[in-house]
């Protein structure tokens, strides 16, 4: 025996933003499930600029249990960036993404590990029921997954969030993808490898309010569509061609009417509506072009994905990333 520490087999990454009501219970349930697996594990909490007692509670958990590691970001960078930060710091042979609000049941992790041991590289959780969510959010989520699958060249599993287990080779592949407007569930589908699903019932939040209101959900949906499809650009082209053709036909009809009949196209109402229609189509197309152009502009600045204010429990300040993130403090 040389006293060397056991290599970490399983890393659990949990992004946190104002989750003071859920932290303790999430830790309790997770450690109960993970201890039953008899595998060396680490739990990585990523504090995404919380304004409540979340950082203090995480520091207390780390002081009590060294298997708990903490990354405190300098501000709120967003859920997908927080997950990416945890991914870059995780050292396990398998990495699990899950939310700290206990909507992703910890006991499902045991099933995911079992599937991983059977040889699957990615095991993702598919929601068959979502308790505590309104009809509008449920309908919008179902519509989104079906729309993005209809226009994307990469199939993304239906009704599946970020709750998943990934083998180390999948994690290493993800770490080579540098884009800033991240849609991780789509990126995991893009890298490939063998993937399978486990079904679960998504529970209500353990406490606090949702951190994904309508506008954040819309932004995530936009990132997913624009990151994995150029169909919106093709739609803009088709709209332009259609309007141009309709305009040419209108001009021909107006000339024929004027030259070969005694009638003339009169009235300002039709002209007014035509101008509004053409102007609306142009603005929509400019908006689509602007979304893609804005993403190109963001990529060209080459800023790090996030800035770390403090790290607890990590032996090094250099994350496992192809593009280095800002260096913070470590314990």
Buried (B, 14 or more C-beta within 10 A) or exposed (E): EEEEEEEBBBBBBBBBBBBBBBBBBBBEBBBEBBEEBEBBBBBBBBBBBBEBBBBEBBBBBBEEEEBBBBBBBEEBBBBBBBBBBBBBBBBBBBBBBBBBBBBBBBEBBEBBBEBBEEEBBBBBBBBEEBEEBEEEBBEBBEEBBEBBBEBBEBEBBBBBBBBBBBBBEBBEBBBEBEEBBBBBBBBBBBBEBEBBBBEBEBBEBBBBEBBEEEEEBEBBBBBBBBBBBEBBBEBBEEBEEEBEEEEEEEEEEEEEEEEEEEEEEEEEEEEEEBEEEBEEBBEBBEEBEEBBEEBEEEEEEEEBBBBBBBBBBBEEEEBEBEBEBBBBEBB
